[in-house]
Amino acid sequence: MISKRIEQIAFSSTVKVNQKARELRAQGVDILDLSAGEPDFNTPEYIKLAAKQAIDNDFTRYTAVAGLPEVRQVIADYLRTSYRIDYSIDEIIISNGVKHALYNLFMALLDPGDEVIIPAPYWVSYPEQVKLAGGIPVFVDTDESKDFLLTPENLESAITAGSKALVLCNPSNPTGTMYEEEQLRPLAEICVRHNIMIISDEIYSRLVYNGHHFISIAALSDRIKKYSVVLNGVSKTFAMTGWRIGFAAGPRDLIAAMGKVQSHNSSNSCTVSQMATKTALSQESKELSEMCLHFENRGKYLMERLAEMPGIECVRPMGGFSAFPKVRAWFGKQVDRNTIENSMQFVEFLIEKARVAVVPGDAFGKDGYIRISFATSMDVIERAMDRMAQALKELN
């Protein structure tokens, strides 16, 4: 009874591991969860107050499918101020999170058989959404010696007559590494030359540290902007994951096509959440800079602890709140007469022996690695690293 289209789609491994951790905790097992990509901070009070005021003012009815014009204007102002990109409100659509915006984009952009170039490691939903839209994900492996960043040479080698789009996650989930201007520009020029749309997922762009500076690929030139769709939202930067607001900015005709898709799958995003977003994007607060500082300190501590563990190597994150350590050196080791042969088995070992939940690298197209989220308290990270270090001693 299930369609072939759905049968080829895999469940999200990040959600699966997080659900396993929740189930074990519900059973009374002391699990330390480093799998979830969700800030542990509460939504700032001034944002919650804006939502309460919207409810009190009965601002709870349908809006335009693309979102309230005044909220899209605030998004346009935010993109201009924060990223130096100019968009009009009819070049912006508000969706139920960036994942929803991406789905609408792939549905609006792809015809059956169109190819989408996806550097690996990648966020787990990119290839599945491409397949749902009838497209073909084309994976390009990246090298940790180059911070897992796509090179112009690798991009050129992946392009065919069927290439329709390139997906970049910047800063990256899962690696935390980031493209800077000198790395972005040649990739953008290649895409423009081959008439390839650039899909730039910038959800972590305000969570950048260690002295790095983020630049949006659409800000490089007006010509490159015409070939770019920028995706962003409020879930990570403003600790608003459950509010479900993401947005896309790009060429007017493509944004209108995304609106057509959205009109049939969800209509507008939550009105109350839109009003909270309007306040979030139009006001700066100390909570946001403090949150970013916490992530920077946690990431630094995590790297120090991982460096002390034999057989573990990790590229330093530049943004976001995840790290992608290499654990391949532990493959072939045994515990309880069972041999660890892949990243999923390594993750199962950590859950069973260390009571620590992380995500296997094969979920991101890169076996031999694991993703560790440091979007949790320093206390949890410290205890998790203690447990992980102790559990590794049991492998032989």
DRENDO-1510 file (C-alpha; in Angstrom, 1 decimal, always signed):
<recs>
REC; n; res; u; v; w
REC; 1; MET; +0.0; +0.0; +0.0 .
REC; 2; ILE; +3.0; +2.4; +0.5 .
REC; 3; SER; +4.2; +4.3; -2.5 .
REC; 4; LYS; +7.6; +3.4; -4.0 .
REC; 5; ARG; +8.5; +7.1; -3.6 .
REC; 6; ILE; +8.2; +6.8; +0.2 .
REC; 7; GLU; +9.8; +3.4; +0.4 .
REC; 8; GLN; +13.1; +4.8; -0.9 .
REC; 9; ILE; +13.2; +7.5; +1.9 .
REC; 10; ALA; +15.1; +6.8; +5.1 .
REC; 11; PHE; +14.0; +7.9; +8.5 .
REC; 12; SER; +16.2; +10.8; +10.0 .
REC; 13; SER; +19.0; +9.1; +12.0 .
REC; 14; THR; +19.3; +12.2; +14.2 .
REC; 15; VAL; +15.6; +11.9; +15.1 .
REC; 16; LYS; +16.0; +8.2; +15.6 .
REC; 17; VAL; +18.9; +8.4; +18.0 .
REC; 18; ASN; +17.3; +11.2; +19.9 .
REC; 19; GLN; +14.1; +9.2; +20.2 .
REC; 20; LYS; +16.1; +6.2; +21.5 .
REC; 21; ALA; +17.7; +8.4; +24.1 .
REC; 22; ARG; +14.3; +9.7; +25.2 .
REC; 23; GLU; +13.0; +6.2; +25.5 .
REC; 24; LEU; +15.9; +5.1; +27.7 .
REC; 25; ARG; +15.5; +8.1; +29.9 .
REC; 26; ALA; +11.8; +7.3; +30.3 .
REC; 27; GLN; +12.8; +3.9; +31.5 .
REC; 28; GLY; +15.0; +5.5; +34.2 .
REC; 29; VAL; +18.3; +5.0; +32.3 .
REC; 30; ASP; +20.8; +7.9; +32.9 .
REC; 31; ILE; +21.5; +8.8; +29.3 .
REC; 32; LEU; +23.6; +11.9; +28.4 .
REC; 33; ASP; +22.2; +13.1; +25.1 .
REC; 34; LEU; +24.7; +14.7; +22.7 .
REC; 35; SER; +22.6; +13.9; +19.6 .
REC; 36; ALA; +20.1; +16.7; +19.4 .
REC; 37; GLY; +20.7; +19.8; +17.3 .
REC; 38; GLU; +18.6; +22.0; +19.6 .
REC; 39; PRO; +19.9; +24.8; +21.8 .
REC; 40; ASP; +19.3; +24.1; +25.5 .
REC; 41; PHE; +18.5; +27.7; +26.2 .
REC; 42; ASN; +14.9; +29.1; +26.6 .
REC; 43; THR; +13.4; +31.5; +24.1 .
REC; 44; PRO; +14.3; +35.0; +25.4 .
REC; 45; GLU; +11.5; +36.7; +27.4 .
REC; 46; TYR; +11.1; +39.7; +25.0 .
REC; 47; ILE; +10.2; +37.3; +22.2 .
REC; 48; LYS; +7.7; +35.3; +24.3 .
REC; 49; LEU; +6.1; +38.6; +25.4 .
REC; 50; ALA; +5.5; +39.5; +21.7 .
REC; 51; ALA; +3.8; +36.2; +21.2 .
REC; 52; LYS; +1.6; +36.7; +24.3 .
REC; 53; GLN; +0.6; +40.1; +23.1 .
REC; 54; ALA; -0.3; +38.7; +19.6 .
REC; 55; ILE; -2.6; +36.2; +21.3 .
REC; 56; ASP; -4.1; +38.9; +23.6 .
REC; 57; ASN; -4.8; +41.1; +20.5 .
REC; 58; ASP; -6.5; +38.1; +18.8 .
REC; 59; PHE; -3.8; +38.1; +16.1 .
REC; 60; THR; -4.5; +34.4; +15.4 .
REC; 61; ARG; -6.1; +34.2; +12.0 .
REC; 62; TYR; -4.8; +33.1; +8.6 .
REC; 63; THR; -2.2; +35.3; +6.9 .
REC; 64; ALA; -1.0; +35.4; +3.3 .
REC; 65; VAL; +0.6; +32.1; +2.3 .
REC; 66; ALA; +4.1; +33.7; +2.1 .
REC; 67; GLY; +3.6; +35.3; +5.5 .
REC; 68; LEU; +2.6; +38.7; +6.9 .
REC; 69; PRO; +4.0; +41.5; +4.7 .
REC; 70; GLU; +5.2; +43.4; +7.8 .
REC; 71; VAL; +7.1; +40.3; +9.0 .
REC; 72; ARG; +8.7; +39.7; +5.5 .
REC; 73; GLN; +9.7; +43.4; +5.6 .
REC; 74; VAL; +11.5; +42.8; +8.9 .
REC; 75; ILE; +13.2; +39.8; +7.4 .
REC; 76; ALA; +14.3; +41.9; +4.4 .
REC; 77; ASP; +15.7; +44.5; +6.8 .
REC; 78; TYR; +17.4; +41.8; +8.8 .
REC; 79; LEU; +19.1; +40.3; +5.7 .
REC; 80; ARG; +20.2; +43.8; +4.6 .
REC; 81; THR; +21.6; +44.7; +8.0 .
REC; 82; SER; +23.1; +41.4; +9.0 .
REC; 83; TYR; +24.2; +40.0; +5.7 .
REC; 84; ARG; +24.3; +43.0; +3.3 .
REC; 85; ILE; +21.8; +41.4; +0.9 .
REC; 86; ASP; +18.9; +43.4; -0.6 .
REC; 87; TYR; +15.5; +41.6; -1.1 .
REC; 88; SER; +12.0; +42.9; -1.5 .
REC; 89; ILE; +9.2; +41.2; +0.4 .
REC; 90; ASP; +8.0; +39.4; -2.8 .
REC; 91; GLU; +11.4; +37.7; -2.9 .
REC; 92; ILE; +10.9; +36.2; +0.6 .
REC; 93; ILE; +8.6; +33.4; +1.9 .
REC; 94; ILE; +8.1; +32.3; +5.5 .
REC; 95; SER; +7.7; +28.6; +6.1 .
REC; 96; ASN; +7.3; +26.2; +9.0 .
REC; 97; GLY; +11.0; +25.9; +9.6 .
REC; 98; VAL; +13.9; +25.8; +7.2 .
REC; 99; LYS; +13.2; +22.1; +6.6 .
REC; 100; HIS; +9.8; +23.0; +5.2 .
REC; 101; ALA; +11.3; +25.8; +3.1 .
REC; 102; LEU; +13.8; +23.4; +1.6 .
REC; 103; TYR; +11.0; +20.9; +0.8 .
REC; 104; ASN; +9.0; +23.6; -1.0 .
REC; 105; LEU; +12.2; +24.7; -2.8 .
REC; 106; PHE; +13.0; +21.3; -4.2 .
REC; 107; MET; +9.4; +20.7; -5.2 .
REC; 108; ALA; +9.3; +24.0; -7.0 .
REC; 109; LEU; +12.8; +23.7; -8.6 .
REC; 110; LEU; +13.3; +20.0; -9.7 .
REC; 111; ASP; +11.9; +18.0; -12.5 .
REC; 112; PRO; +12.2; +14.2; -12.4 .
REC; 113; GLY; +15.8; +13.2; -13.0 .
REC; 114; ASP; +17.3; +16.6; -12.2 .
REC; 115; GLU; +20.6; +16.3; -10.3 .
REC; 116; VAL; +21.4; +18.1; -7.1 .
REC; 117; ILE; +25.1; +18.2; -6.0 .
REC; 118; ILE; +25.4; +17.6; -2.3 .
REC; 119; PRO; +28.9; +17.7; -0.6 .
REC; 120; ALA; +29.4; +14.9; +2.0 .
REC; 121; PRO; +29.1; +15.0; +4.9 .
REC; 122; TYR; +25.7; +16.6; +4.6 .
REC; 123; TRP; +22.6; +17.3; +6.7 .
REC; 124; VAL; +20.5; +14.1; +6.7 .
REC; 125; SER; +17.4; +15.6; +5.1 .
REC; 126; TYR; +19.0; +17.0; +1.9 .
REC; 127; PRO; +19.2; +13.8; -0.2 .
REC; 128; GLU; +15.8; +12.5; +1.1 .
REC; 129; GLN; +14.0; +15.7; +0.1 .
REC; 130; VAL; +15.7; +15.7; -3.3 .
REC; 131; LYS; +14.4; +12.2; -3.9 .
REC; 132; LEU; +10.9; +13.1; -2.7 .
REC; 133; ALA; +10.9; +15.8; -5.3 .
REC; 134; GLY; +11.9; +13.3; -8.0 .
REC; 135; GLY; +15.5; +14.6; -8.2 .
REC; 136; ILE; +18.8; +12.6; -8.0 .
REC; 137; PRO; +21.2; +13.5; -5.2 .
REC; 138; VAL; +24.8; +13.5; -6.4 .
REC; 139; PHE; +27.3; +13.2; -3.6 .
REC; 140; VAL; +30.7; +14.7; -3.6 .
REC; 141; ASP; +33.1; +13.5; -1.0 .
REC; 142; THR; +35.1; +16.1; +0.9 .
REC; 143; ASP; +38.4; +15.8; +2.7 .
REC; 144; GLU; +39.0; +16.6; +6.4 .
REC; 145; SER; +42.4; +18.0; +5.5 .
REC; 146; LYS; +40.5; +20.8; +3.7 .
REC; 147; ASP; +38.0; +21.2; +6.6 .
REC; 148; PHE; +35.4; +19.1; +4.7 .
REC; 149; LEU; +34.8; +22.0; +2.3 .
REC; 150; LEU; +33.9; +21.5; -1.3 .
REC; 151; THR; +36.7; +22.5; -3.7 .
REC; 152; PRO; +36.2; +24.0; -7.2 .
REC; 153; GLU; +37.9; +21.0; -8.7 .
REC; 154; ASN; +35.5; +18.6; -7.0 .
REC; 155; LEU; +32.5; +20.7; -7.9 .
REC; 156; GLU; +33.5; +20.8; -11.6 .
REC; 157; SER; +34.0; +17.1; -11.7 .
REC; 158; ALA; +30.5; +16.5; -10.4 .
REC; 159; ILE; +28.7; +18.7; -12.9 .
REC; 160; THR; +26.8; +17.0; -15.8 .
REC; 161; ALA; +24.2; +18.1; -18.3 .
REC; 162; GLY; +21.6; +17.1; -15.6 .
REC; 163; SER; +23.0; +19.3; -12.8 .
REC; 164; LYS; +20.3; +21.7; -11.5 .
REC; 165; ALA; +21.4; +22.8; -8.1 .
REC; 166; LEU; +24.2; +22.8; -5.5 .
REC; 167; VAL; +23.4; +22.6; -1.8 .
REC; 168; LEU; +25.8; +24.3; +0.7 .
REC; 169; CYS; +25.3; +24.3; +4.4 .
REC; 170; ASN; +27.3; +27.2; +5.8 .
REC; 171; PRO; +28.3; +26.8; +8.6 .
REC; 172; SER; +28.1; +23.1; +8.2 .
REC; 173; ASN; +25.9; +20.6; +10.0 .
REC; 174; PRO; +27.5; +18.2; +11.0 .
REC; 175; THR; +31.1; +19.4; +10.9 .
REC; 176; GLY; +30.8; +23.0; +12.2 .
REC; 177; THR; +33.3; +24.2; +9.5 .
REC; 178; MET; +32.6; +27.2; +7.4 .
REC; 179; TYR; +33.2; +28.6; +3.9 .
REC; 180; GLU; +34.7; +32.1; +3.9 .
REC; 181; GLU; +34.7; +34.5; +0.9 .
REC; 182; GLU; +37.8; +33.2; -0.8 .
REC; 183; GLN; +36.4; +29.7; -0.8 .
REC; 184; LEU; +32.8; +30.7; -1.8 .
REC; 185; ARG; +33.6; +32.9; -4.7 .
REC; 186; PRO; +35.1; +30.3; -7.1 .
REC; 187; LEU; +32.2; +27.8; -6.3 .
REC; 188; ALA; +29.7; +30.5; -7.0 .
REC; 189; GLU; +31.4; +31.5; -10.3 .
REC; 190; ILE; +31.3; +27.8; -11.4 .
REC; 191; CYS; +27.6; +27.6; -10.7 .
REC; 192; VAL; +26.8; +30.8; -12.6 .
REC; 193; ARG; +28.8; +29.6; -15.6 .
REC; 194; HIS; +26.9; +26.3; -15.7 .
REC; 195; ASN; +23.5; +27.8; -14.9 .
REC; 196; ILE; +23.2; +25.9; -11.6 .
REC; 197; MET; +21.1; +27.2; -8.7 .
REC; 198; ILE; +22.9; +27.6; -5.4 .
REC; 199; ILE; +20.9; +26.6; -2.3 .
REC; 200; SER; +22.6; +28.1; +0.7 .
REC; 201; ASP; +21.4; +26.8; +4.1 .
REC; 202; GLU; +22.6; +29.5; +6.5 .
REC; 203; ILE; +20.6; +28.6; +9.6 .
REC; 204; TYR; +23.8; +28.6; +11.8 .
REC; 205; SER; +25.3; +31.8; +10.3 .
REC; 206; ARG; +24.8; +33.9; +13.5 .
REC; 207; LEU; +26.5; +31.3; +15.6 .
REC; 208; VAL; +30.1; +31.9; +14.4 .
REC; 209; TYR; +33.1; +32.2; +16.7 .
REC; 210; ASN; +36.9; +31.7; +17.1 .
REC; 211; GLY; +37.4; +35.0; +15.2 .
REC; 212; HIS; +35.7; +33.8; +12.0 .
REC; 213; HIS; +33.4; +36.1; +9.9 .
REC; 214; PHE; +30.4; +34.8; +8.0 .
REC; 215; ILE; +29.5; +36.0; +4.6 .
REC; 216; SER; +26.5; +34.9; +2.6 .
REC; 217; ILE; +27.1; +33.6; -0.9 .
REC; 218; ALA; +24.3; +35.8; -2.2 .
REC; 219; ALA; +26.2; +38.9; -0.9 .
REC; 220; LEU; +29.2; +38.3; -3.2 .
REC; 221; SER; +27.6; +40.0; -6.3 .
REC; 222; ASP; +24.3; +40.8; -7.9 .
REC; 223; ARG; +25.0; +38.2; -10.6 .
REC; 224; ILE; +25.6; +35.5; -8.0 .
REC; 225; LYS; +22.6; +36.6; -6.0 .
REC; 226; LYS; +20.4; +35.8; -9.1 .
REC; 227; TYR; +21.5; +32.2; -8.9 .
REC; 228; SER; +21.1; +31.9; -5.1 .
REC; 229; VAL; +18.4; +31.0; -2.7 .
REC; 230; VAL; +19.3; +31.8; +0.9 .
REC; 231; LEU; +17.6; +29.8; +3.7 .
REC; 232; ASN; +17.6; +30.9; +7.3 .
REC; 233; GLY; +15.3; +31.1; +10.4 .
REC; 234; VAL; +15.0; +31.7; +14.1 .
REC; 235; SER; +15.3; +28.2; +15.5 .
REC; 236; LYS; +19.0; +28.1; +16.3 .
REC; 237; THR; +20.0; +31.8; +16.7 .
REC; 238; PHE; +17.0; +32.7; +18.9 .
REC; 239; ALA; +16.4; +29.3; +20.7 .
REC; 240; MET; +13.0; +29.1; +18.9 .
REC; 241; THR; +13.1; +25.5; +17.6 .
REC; 242; GLY; +9.5; +24.7; +18.5 .
REC; 243; TRP; +8.1; +27.9; +17.1 .
REC; 244; ARG; +8.7; +26.5; +13.5 .
REC; 245; ILE; +9.7; +29.6; +11.5 .
REC; 246; GLY; +12.1; +29.5; +8.6 .
REC; 247; PHE; +12.4; +31.7; +5.6 .
REC; 248; ALA; +13.8; +31.7; +2.1 .
REC; 249; ALA; +15.0; +34.6; +0.0 .
REC; 250; GLY; +15.7; +34.3; -3.7 .
REC; 251; PRO; +14.6; +35.0; -7.3 .
REC; 252; ARG; +11.0; +36.3; -7.4 .
REC; 253; ASP; +9.7; +33.6; -9.8 .
REC; 254; LEU; +11.2; +30.8; -7.7 .
REC; 255; ILE; +9.9; +32.2; -4.4 .
REC; 256; ALA; +6.4; +32.5; -6.0 .
REC; 257; ALA; +6.6; +28.9; -7.1 .
REC; 258; MET; +7.5; +27.9; -3.6 .
REC; 259; GLY; +4.5; +29.8; -2.4 .
REC; 260; LYS; +2.4; +27.8; -4.9 .
REC; 261; VAL; +3.7; +24.6; -3.3 .
REC; 262; GLN; +3.1; +25.9; +0.2 .
REC; 263; SER; -0.4; +27.0; -0.6 .
REC; 264; HIS; -1.3; +23.3; -1.0 .
REC; 265; ASN; +0.7; +21.7; +1.8 .
REC; 266; SER; +0.4; +24.1; +4.8 .
REC; 267; SER; -0.8; +27.6; +3.8 .
REC; 268; ASN; +0.8; +30.2; +6.1 .
REC; 269; SER; +3.0; +29.5; +9.1 .
REC; 270; CYS; +1.8; +30.1; +12.6 .
REC; 271; THR; +0.5; +33.7; +12.9 .
REC; 272; VAL; +1.7; +34.0; +16.6 .
REC; 273; SER; +5.1; +32.6; +15.7 .
REC; 274; GLN; +5.4; +35.1; +12.9 .
REC; 275; MET; +4.8; +38.0; +15.3 .
REC; 276; ALA; +7.4; +36.6; +17.7 .
REC; 277; THR; +9.8; +36.4; +14.8 .
REC; 278; LYS; +9.1; +40.0; +13.9 .
REC; 279; THR; +10.3; +41.0; +17.4 .
REC; 280; ALA; +13.2; +38.6; +17.4 .
REC; 281; LEU; +14.7; +39.9; +14.2 .
REC; 282; SER; +14.1; +43.6; +14.9 .
REC; 283; GLN; +15.7; +43.7; +18.3 .
REC; 284; GLU; +19.2; +42.7; +19.5 .
REC; 285; SER; +19.6; +41.3; +23.0 .
REC; 286; LYS; +22.4; +40.3; +25.3 .
REC; 287; GLU; +20.9; +36.8; +25.5 .
REC; 288; LEU; +21.9; +36.0; +21.9 .
REC; 289; SER; +25.6; +37.1; +22.3 .
REC; 290; GLU; +25.7; +35.2; +25.6 .
REC; 291; MET; +24.3; +32.1; +24.0 .
REC; 292; CYS; +26.9; +32.2; +21.2 .
REC; 293; LEU; +29.7; +32.6; +23.8 .
REC; 294; HIS; +28.5; +29.6; +25.7 .
REC; 295; PHE; +28.6; +27.5; +22.5 .
REC; 296; GLU; +32.1; +28.8; +21.7 .
REC; 297; ASN; +33.3; +27.7; +25.2 .
REC; 298; ARG; +31.6; +24.4; +25.0 .
REC; 299; GLY; +33.1; +23.7; +21.6 .
REC; 300; LYS; +36.5; +24.6; +22.8 .
REC; 301; TYR; +36.2; +22.3; +25.8 .
REC; 302; LEU; +34.9; +19.4; +23.7 .
REC; 303; MET; +37.8; +19.7; +21.3 .
REC; 304; GLU; +40.3; +19.6; +24.3 .
REC; 305; ARG; +38.7; +16.5; +25.7 .
REC; 306; LEU; +38.5; +14.7; +22.3 .
REC; 307; ALA; +42.2; +15.5; +21.7 .
REC; 308; GLU; +43.0; +13.6; +24.9 .
REC; 309; MET; +41.3; +10.4; +23.6 .
REC; 310; PRO; +43.5; +7.9; +21.6 .
REC; 311; GLY; +42.3; +7.2; +18.1 .
REC; 312; ILE; +40.0; +10.3; +17.9 .
REC; 313; GLU; +40.7; +13.2; +15.5 .
REC; 314; CYS; +38.4; +16.2; +15.0 .
REC; 315; VAL; +38.4; +19.3; +12.8 .
REC; 316; ARG; +37.7; +22.4; +14.9 .
REC; 317; PRO; +34.2; +23.8; +14.5 .
REC; 318; MET; +34.0; +27.4; +13.3 .
REC; 319; GLY; +30.2; +27.8; +13.9 .
REC; 320; GLY; +27.0; +26.1; +14.9 .
REC; 321; PHE; +27.1; +23.6; +17.8 .
REC; 322; SER; +28.3; +20.3; +16.4 .
REC; 323; ALA; +31.6; +18.5; +15.9 .
REC; 324; PHE; +32.4; +15.6; +13.7 .
REC; 325; PRO; +35.2; +13.5; +15.2 .
REC; 326; LYS; +36.8; +10.7; +13.3 .
REC; 327; VAL; +36.5; +7.3; +15.1 .
REC; 328; ARG; +37.6; +4.9; +12.4 .
REC; 329; ALA; +40.7; +3.9; +14.4 .
REC; 330; TRP; +38.3; +2.0; +16.8 .
REC; 331; PHE; +36.8; -0.1; +14.0 .
REC; 332; GLY; +37.9; -3.7; +14.3 .
REC; 333; LYS; +38.0; -3.4; +18.1 .
REC; 334; GLN; +35.9; -5.7; +20.2 .
REC; 335; VAL; +33.6; -5.4; +23.2 .
REC; 336; ASP; +31.8; -8.3; +24.8 .
REC; 337; ARG; +33.0; -10.4; +21.8 .
REC; 338; ASN; +31.3; -8.1; +19.4 .
REC; 339; THR; +33.4; -6.3; +16.8 .
REC; 340; ILE; +32.8; -2.7; +15.9 .
REC; 341; GLU; +32.7; -2.4; +12.1 .
REC; 342; ASN; +31.0; +0.9; +11.4 .
REC; 343; SER; +29.9; +4.2; +12.9 .
REC; 344; MET; +26.4; +2.9; +13.8 .
REC; 345; GLN; +27.9; +0.1; +15.9 .
REC; 346; PHE; +30.3; +2.6; +17.5 .
REC; 347; VAL; +27.2; +4.7; +18.5 .
REC; 348; GLU; +25.5; +1.6; +19.9 .
REC; 349; PHE; +28.6; +0.9; +21.9 .
REC; 350; LEU; +28.6; +4.4; +23.4 .
REC; 351; ILE; +24.9; +4.2; +24.3 .
REC; 352; GLU; +25.2; +0.7; +25.9 .
REC; 353; LYS; +28.6; +1.2; +27.7 .
REC; 354; ALA; +28.9; +4.9; +28.2 .
REC; 355; ARG; +25.2; +5.8; +28.3 .
REC; 356; VAL; +26.1; +8.6; +25.9 .
REC; 357; ALA; +24.0; +9.3; +22.7 .
REC; 358; VAL; +25.6; +10.7; +19.6 .
REC; 359; VAL; +24.7; +10.3; +15.8 .
REC; 360; PRO; +26.6; +7.9; +13.4 .
REC; 361; GLY; +28.5; +9.5; +10.6 .
REC; 362; ASP; +27.0; +7.3; +8.0 .
REC; 363; ALA; +23.7; +9.2; +8.5 .
REC; 364; PHE; +25.6; +12.2; +7.1 .
REC; 365; GLY; +27.2; +10.2; +4.2 .
REC; 366; LYS; +30.5; +9.8; +6.0 .
REC; 367; ASP; +31.1; +6.5; +7.8 .
REC; 368; GLY; +34.0; +6.4; +10.2 .
REC; 369; TYR; +32.8; +9.5; +12.0 .
REC; 370; ILE; +30.2; +10.5; +14.6 .
REC; 371; ARG; +28.4; +13.8; +15.2 .
REC; 372; ILE; +28.5; +15.2; +18.7 .
REC; 373; SER; +26.2; +18.1; +19.5 .
REC; 374; PHE; +27.4; +20.6; +22.2 .
REC; 375; ALA; +24.0; +22.3; +22.4 .
REC; 376; THR; +23.7; +21.2; +26.0 .
REC; 377; SER; +25.1; +22.2; +29.3 .
REC; 378; MET; +28.8; +22.1; +30.1 .
REC; 379; ASP; +28.0; +19.8; +33.0 .
REC; 380; VAL; +26.4; +17.2; +30.6 .
REC; 381; ILE; +29.4; +17.6; +28.1 .
REC; 382; GLU; +31.9; +17.1; +30.9 .
REC; 383; ARG; +30.2; +13.9; +32.2 .
REC; 384; ALA; +29.7; +12.6; +28.7 .
REC; 385; MET; +33.4; +13.0; +27.9 .
REC; 386; ASP; +34.3; +11.3; +31.1 .
REC; 387; ARG; +32.1; +8.4; +30.3 .
REC; 388; MET; +33.3; +8.2; +26.7 .
REC; 389; ALA; +36.9; +8.2; +27.7 .
REC; 390; GLN; +36.3; +5.4; +30.2 .
REC; 391; ALA; +34.2; +3.3; +27.8 .
REC; 392; LEU; +37.0; +3.5; +25.1 .
REC; 393; LYS; +39.3; +1.7; +27.6 .
REC; 394; GLU; +37.0; -1.4; +27.4 .
REC; 395; LEU; +37.7; -1.8; +23.7 .
REC; 396; ASN; +40.5; -4.2; +22.7 .
</recs>
